[in-house]
Amino acid sequence: MGGCARSGNHRLLIPLLFFFSFLFSFYPFAFSKLSSPQSEVMTNLFRKIPSSELSWNSTEDPCKWKGVTCNPDNSSVIKLSLSGLSLASPDILPVICQIGSLQVLDLSENHLGSLPAEFITSCGKIVGLERLNFSRNALVGPLPSFTGFVGLEFLDLSYNQMNGNIDSKLDGLVKLKSLNLSVNKFQGSVPVNLSKVLEELQLSVNEFEGEIPVGVADYRNLVLLDLSVNWLSGKIPDSLANITSLYRFSANQNNFSGPIPSGLTGFLKILDLSYNNLRGSIPPDLLSPPNLQRVDLSYNQLEGPIPNRLSSNMFRLRLGSNLLNGTIPSNSLGSLENLTYLELEKNSLTGSVPPELGKCRSLALLNLAQNKLTGPLPPELGNLSSIQVMKLQLNNISGDIPGRLMQLASLAQLNISWNLLTGTIPSSLPNLRNLTNLNLQHNNLNGPIPTGIERLPRLLELQLGKNQLSGPIPTMPQSLQIVLNLSSNLFVGHIPDTFSQLTNLEILDLSNNQFSGRVPSSFTEMAALTQLILSDNSLSGILPPFRKMVRVEIGGNECLIIGTPLSPDVIRKRNSVAVPVSTALASTVFAAFVVAVILMSISKRFYRVNDEHLQLGENLPLPQQPKTLLIHLKKNNYQNLYSFLVTTKTSILACVEKVYFNRGQFFFCKTYNFMENHALPWREK
């Protein structure tokens, strides 16, 4: 019996052995191990990395460690990613260079301060090394000479503190396809002796100077050229139009002058020449190539009309802050199905707002502010179902506010202030459930504030000053935080006690109306209130005692008595309505001039975030509230500017986005913290 059992087991063992032999023939890597020399190197590497930053297990196969990639048979390491491990000592680098099979080395987001000569010598001998990433470290000093590295295709040294000239230190990298030196302190001229197979050259936020060398056009395979935020000057070379592979050219925030060369966008998809000194007109063919998707020419000195022909694939068009005139081209607008951002603000455009804009169904941001536009608002704007930000302020737009605008369910910001609008505020205003900022001040609107406005759950700012509004004041949204401005209207009667429910509100302006009676004592319970403006009404009684941090303005209320003595900085008398308008305008112009001079003296070392490093095909973020664009200033100049703004309590529209016009008095918005990160809010992306 036993013999039969052993025989049966033997017969079962034969097919099992055959099965495992078959399995092994197809999956030999499952039984392979890292070579002994490389295992020893990985062990040494393990010992040099702080255990608190590492998730490696010394008893485990190194090919299974996080950040380690081996070849298919697990016999050698080909990729090593040690990103974000707080590595500071360069002693680790020569150890890594002992991995002769290495193809990719990622040491980004650490604290390395230098690239020692031993690293260059050792790793330069690794023939198969293709990618080196040392971005976001603390590297200082000049660029080392990269001797060897014959197979290197990708080199990223961005976001460090390296300086000096490039010279010929990268000339030996004959296979280099991508070079990123952005956000350092490199100087000299733009290098033209790099690999002729170069595809990406990123040199933004450095101190390169001089003109763009004509030799850049010799990089025939160039796909991306980013020279933004440097000290480059001269003209934009027309030879760039000959690089047929180039899809993105960014040279914003430099000192380029002269005209934009014709034919520059023949092959481009992205062009950014903003914040320069470019002059002349926009070439008629510049905006029309069908491949073109994003163009930013804002903040230059360009003049003349906007070309009539626009690319049907245009996604973003920024032409703001120039000297452009003529009308907004309407012929091409109807076919721009992909247009998401249209910014033409601060020019001298005339004519009316084109009804054809209503066909741009993807439009999320429309900024036509500060032009010379006339005529009524076209009801067709109510077709912009994707719109989130609409800015039409500081024009000469007349007529009623179309009721169809109240159908824009995605609308977050609506600014039609400083125009010639008449009629009433549409009663369907509460339909704008996503509205966060509404500015209708300085028009000729009449009638009541629509009832149901309290149903706007996200409203942070409501500007209705300088109109002819009247009637009962409805309950306001408790979400209000920035300002509630009802000044210079025709409101009468007692101040509604319901205002005290706005516990998050910072500024309440009820000045220059016909309010009478007492100031509600419940106002003292408004925890976030910093400024209460009651001037030029008919208020009476005793002013409730406010906290010292609240500035209360009561001038022009002859029967209003101060009960508890308050310090001079708490109560501020305001000039009466009879003060000549010319005086206020002169003060404003003078303040604007001083700020402009200060801004001109400030270094141009700033750059826009979340915009300059987007690759083609990425989904750009839609306009966000309240701030998305920052200007980084040198600390000393920044403090001078901040001190001036605070001392004079004035600003200009081009300097601070949130400006509240109230008889020449400007206020700052809580959303923007001037002392945070030394950054000023500028404008939406």
Secondary structure in CASP SS format (residue, H / E / C, confidence):
PFRMAT SS
TARGET T0000
AUTHOR 0000-0000-0000
METHOD secondary structure of the structure
MODEL  1
M C 1.00
G H 1.00
G H 1.00
C H 1.00
A H 1.00
R H 1.00
S H 1.00
G H 1.00
N H 1.00
H H 1.00
R H 1.00
L H 1.00
L H 1.00
I H 1.00
P H 1.00
L H 1.00
L H 1.00
F H 1.00
F H 1.00
F H 1.00
S H 1.00
F H 1.00
L H 1.00
F H 1.00
S H 1.00
F H 1.00
Y C 1.00
P H 1.00
F H 1.00
A H 1.00
F H 1.00
S C 1.00
K C 1.00
L C 1.00
S C 1.00
S H 1.00
P H 1.00
Q H 1.00
S H 1.00
E H 1.00
V H 1.00
M H 1.00
T H 1.00
N H 1.00
L H 1.00
F H 1.00
R H 1.00
K H 1.00
I C 1.00
P C 1.00
S H 1.00
S H 1.00
E H 1.00
L C 1.00
S C 1.00
W C 1.00
N C 1.00
S C 1.00
T C 1.00
E C 1.00
D C 1.00
P H 1.00
C H 1.00
K H 1.00
W C 1.00
K C 1.00
G C 1.00
V E 1.00
T E 1.00
C E 1.00
N C 1.00
P C 1.00
D C 1.00
N C 1.00
S C 1.00
S C 1.00
V E 1.00
I E 1.00
K E 1.00
L E 1.00
S E 1.00
L C 1.00
S C 1.00
G C 1.00
L C 1.00
S C 1.00
L C 1.00
A C 1.00
S C 1.00
P C 1.00
D C 1.00
I H 1.00
L H 1.00
P H 1.00
V H 1.00
I H 1.00
C C 1.00
Q C 1.00
I C 1.00
G C 1.00
S C 1.00
L C 1.00
Q C 1.00
V E 1.00
L E 1.00
D E 1.00
L C 1.00
S C 1.00
E C 1.00
N C 1.00
H C 1.00
L C 1.00
G C 1.00
S C 1.00
L C 1.00
P C 1.00
A H 1.00
E H 1.00
F H 1.00
I H 1.00
T H 1.00
S H 1.00
C H 1.00
G C 1.00
K C 1.00
I C 1.00
V C 1.00
G C 1.00
L C 1.00
E C 1.00
R E 1.00
L E 1.00
N E 1.00
F C 1.00
S C 1.00
R C 1.00
N C 1.00
A C 1.00
L C 1.00
V E 1.00
G E 1.00
P E 1.00
L C 1.00
P C 1.00
S C 1.00
F C 1.00
T C 1.00
G C 1.00
F C 1.00
V C 1.00
G C 1.00
L C 1.00
E C 1.00
F E 1.00
L E 1.00
D E 1.00
L C 1.00
S C 1.00
Y C 1.00
N C 1.00
Q E 1.00
M E 1.00
N E 1.00
G E 1.00
N E 1.00
I C 1.00
D C 1.00
S C 1.00
K C 1.00
L C 1.00
D C 1.00
G C 1.00
L C 1.00
V C 1.00
K C 1.00
L C 1.00
K C 1.00
S E 1.00
L E 1.00
N E 1.00
L C 1.00
S C 1.00
V C 1.00
N C 1.00
K E 1.00
F E 1.00
Q E 1.00
G C 1.00
S C 1.00
V C 1.00
P C 1.00
V C 1.00
N C 1.00
L C 1.00
S C 1.00
K C 1.00
V C 1.00
L C 1.00
E C 1.00
E E 1.00
L E 1.00
Q E 1.00
L C 1.00
S C 1.00
V C 1.00
N C 1.00
E C 1.00
F C 1.00
E E 1.00
G E 1.00
E C 1.00
I C 1.00
P C 1.00
V H 1.00
G H 1.00
V H 1.00
A H 1.00
D H 1.00
Y C 1.00
R C 1.00
N C 1.00
L C 1.00
V C 1.00
L E 1.00
L E 1.00
D E 1.00
L C 1.00
S C 1.00
V C 1.00
N C 1.00
W E 1.00
L E 1.00
S E 1.00
G E 1.00
K C 1.00
I C 1.00
P C 1.00
D H 1.00
S H 1.00
L H 1.00
A H 1.00
N H 1.00
I C 1.00
T C 1.00
S C 1.00
L C 1.00
Y C 1.00
R E 1.00
F E 1.00
S E 1.00
A C 1.00
N C 1.00
Q C 1.00
N C 1.00
N E 1.00
F E 1.00
S E 1.00
G E 1.00
P C 1.00
I C 1.00
P C 1.00
S C 1.00
G C 1.00
L C 1.00
T C 1.00
G C 1.00
F C 1.00
L C 1.00
K C 1.00
I E 1.00
L E 1.00
D E 1.00
L C 1.00
S C 1.00
Y C 1.00
N C 1.00
N E 1.00
L E 1.00
R E 1.00
G E 1.00
S E 1.00
I C 1.00
P C 1.00
P C 1.00
D C 1.00
L C 1.00
L C 1.00
S C 1.00
P C 1.00
P C 1.00
N C 1.00
L C 1.00
Q C 1.00
R E 1.00
V E 1.00
D E 1.00
L C 1.00
S C 1.00
Y C 1.00
N C 1.00
Q E 1.00
L E 1.00
E E 1.00
G E 1.00
P C 1.00
I C 1.00
P C 1.00
N C 1.00
R C 1.00
L C 1.00
S C 1.00
S C 1.00
N C 1.00
M C 1.00
F C 1.00
R E 1.00
L E 1.00
R E 1.00
L C 1.00
G C 1.00
S C 1.00
N C 1.00
L E 1.00
L E 1.00
N E 1.00
G E 1.00
T E 1.00
I C 1.00
P C 1.00
S C 1.00
N C 1.00
S C 1.00
L H 1.00
G H 1.00
S H 1.00
L C 1.00
E C 1.00
N C 1.00
L C 1.00
T C 1.00
Y E 1.00
L E 1.00
E E 1.00
L C 1.00
E C 1.00
K C 1.00
N C 1.00
S E 1.00
L E 1.00
T E 1.00
G C 1.00
S C 1.00
V C 1.00
P C 1.00
P H 1.00
E H 1.00
L H 1.00
G H 1.00
K H 1.00
C C 1.00
R C 1.00
S C 1.00
L C 1.00
A C 1.00
L E 1.00
L E 1.00
N E 1.00
L C 1.00
A C 1.00
Q C 1.00
N C 1.00
K C 1.00
L C 1.00
T E 1.00
G E 1.00
P E 1.00
L C 1.00
P C 1.00
P H 1.00
E H 1.00
L H 1.00
G H 1.00
N H 1.00
L C 1.00
S C 1.00
S C 1.00
I C 1.00
Q C 1.00
V E 1.00
M E 1.00
K E 1.00
L C 1.00
Q C 1.00
L C 1.00
N C 1.00
N E 1.00
I E 1.00
S E 1.00
G E 1.00
D C 1.00
I C 1.00
P C 1.00
G H 1.00
R H 1.00
L H 1.00
M H 1.00
Q H 1.00
L C 1.00
A C 1.00
S C 1.00
L C 1.00
A C 1.00
Q E 1.00
L E 1.00
N E 1.00
I C 1.00
S C 1.00
W C 1.00
N C 1.00
L E 1.00
L E 1.00
T C 1.00
G C 1.00
T E 1.00
I C 1.00
P C 1.00
S C 1.00
S C 1.00
L H 1.00
P H 1.00
N H 1.00
L C 1.00
R C 1.00
N C 1.00
L C 1.00
T C 1.00
N E 1.00
L E 1.00
N E 1.00
L C 1.00
Q C 1.00
H C 1.00
N C 1.00
N C 1.00
L C 1.00
N E 1.00
G E 1.00
P C 1.00
I C 1.00
P C 1.00
T C 1.00
G C 1.00
I H 1.00
E H 1.00
R H 1.00
L C 1.00
P C 1.00
R C 1.00
L C 1.00
L C 1.00
E E 1.00
L E 1.00
Q E 1.00
L C 1.00
G C 1.00
K C 1.00
N C 1.00
Q E 1.00
L E 1.00
S C 1.00
G C 1.00
P C 1.00
I C 1.00
P C 1.00
T C 1.00
M C 1.00
P C 1.00
Q C 1.00
S C 1.00
L C 1.00
Q C 1.00
I C 1.00
V E 1.00
L E 1.00
N E 1.00
L C 1.00
S C 1.00
S C 1.00
N C 1.00
L C 1.00
F C 1.00
V E 1.00
G E 1.00
H E 1.00
I C 1.00
P C 1.00
D H 1.00
T H 1.00
F H 1.00
S H 1.00
Q H 1.00
L C 1.00
T C 1.00
N C 1.00
L C 1.00
E C 1.00
I E 1.00
L E 1.00
D E 1.00
L C 1.00
S C 1.00
N C 1.00
N C 1.00
Q E 1.00
F E 1.00
S E 1.00
G E 1.00
R C 1.00
V C 1.00
P C 1.00
S H 1.00
S H 1.00
F H 1.00
T H 1.00
E H 1.00
M C 1.00
A C 1.00
A C 1.00
L C 1.00
T C 1.00
Q E 1.00
L E 1.00
I E 1.00
L C 1.00
S C 1.00
D C 1.00
N C 1.00
S E 1.00
L E 1.00
S E 1.00
G E 1.00
I E 1.00
L E 1.00
P C 1.00
P C 1.00
F C 1.00
R C 1.00
K C 1.00
M C 1.00
V C 1.00
R E 1.00
V E 1.00
E E 1.00
I C 1.00
G C 1.00
G C 1.00
N C 1.00
E C 1.00
C E 1.00
L E 1.00
I E 1.00
I E 1.00
G C 1.00
T C 1.00
P C 1.00
L C 1.00
S C 1.00
P C 1.00
D C 1.00
V C 1.00
I E 1.00
R C 1.00
K C 1.00
R C 1.00
N C 1.00
S C 1.00
V C 1.00
A C 1.00
V C 1.00
P C 1.00
V H 1.00
S H 1.00
T H 1.00
A H 1.00
L H 1.00
A H 1.00
S H 1.00
T H 1.00
V H 1.00
F H 1.00
A H 1.00
A H 1.00
F H 1.00
V H 1.00
V H 1.00
A H 1.00
V H 1.00
I H 1.00
L H 1.00
M H 1.00
S H 1.00
I C 1.00
S C 1.00
K C 1.00
R C 1.00
F C 1.00
Y C 1.00
R C 1.00
V C 1.00
N C 1.00
D C 1.00
E C 1.00
H C 1.00
L C 1.00
Q C 1.00
L C 1.00
G C 1.00
E C 1.00
N C 1.00
L C 1.00
P C 1.00
L C 1.00
P C 1.00
Q C 1.00
Q C 1.00
P C 1.00
K C 1.00
T C 1.00
L C 1.00
L E 1.00
I E 1.00
H E 1.00
L C 1.00
K C 1.00
K H 1.00
N H 1.00
N H 1.00
Y H 1.00
Q H 1.00
N H 1.00
L H 1.00
Y H 1.00
S H 1.00
F H 1.00
L H 1.00
V H 1.00
T H 1.00
T H 1.00
K C 1.00
T C 1.00
S C 1.00
I C 1.00
L C 1.00
A C 1.00
C C 1.00
V C 1.00
E C 1.00
K C 1.00
V C 1.00
Y C 1.00
F C 1.00
N E 1.00
R C 1.00
G C 1.00
Q E 1.00
F C 1.00
F C 1.00
F C 1.00
C C 1.00
K C 1.00
T C 1.00
Y C 1.00
N C 1.00
F C 1.00
M C 1.00
E C 1.00
N C 1.00
H C 1.00
A E 1.00
L E 1.00
P E 1.00
W C 1.00
R C 1.00
E C 1.00
K C 1.00
END
